[in-house]
Amino acid sequence: MLNQQIRMIRLSRKMSQVELAKELNVTKQSVSNWENDNIQPSVEMVMKIAKVFSVSVDYLLGIDQHTYIDVSGLPDDTVSHLRQLVDDLRKAKNP
């Protein structure tokens, strides 16, 4: 599950294994091994991966299927606009 989540999120962000490895300060081979389920990243590395992807560790582990957007540091009016945009997109998808 973790290996699939890492690959799925990385690909959805149009990020190569090399780019992810660079962000995490590991080798491309490490990323490849995680994605191919040859080895598991350490707990500390799972936390770093979650931070790079702006997701929760629970999401990476498949415990929580909710996705979150980090809006910290944005003004309240911007956060409000983003919420409205999300609501509008949900309504458009499910009329």
C-alpha positions, 0 to 999 in steps of 0.5 A: 500500500505505501509503495503504491501511494508513493508512486501514485502521488509522485506521478500525479505531481509529475515528479520523477524518481530522481526529483523525489530523491533529490527532495528527500536527499536520498538516491533514486535507487531508494525511491525505486526500491520503496515503489517496487516494495523491495524495502520500506522507508524508515518512519522518519523518511515516511514523515519526510515523504508526507511533508514533501507531498503535503499529505498526512502520514495516515494518507500515505499508509492508506489509513485516511483517504482524505486529502488536505491542502496546506493553507497555513500562512494564507490570509483568511479571505484567500482560504475562504475563496479556496473553500468556495472554489472547492465547494463549487467544484464538488457541486459541478461534479455532483449536480 
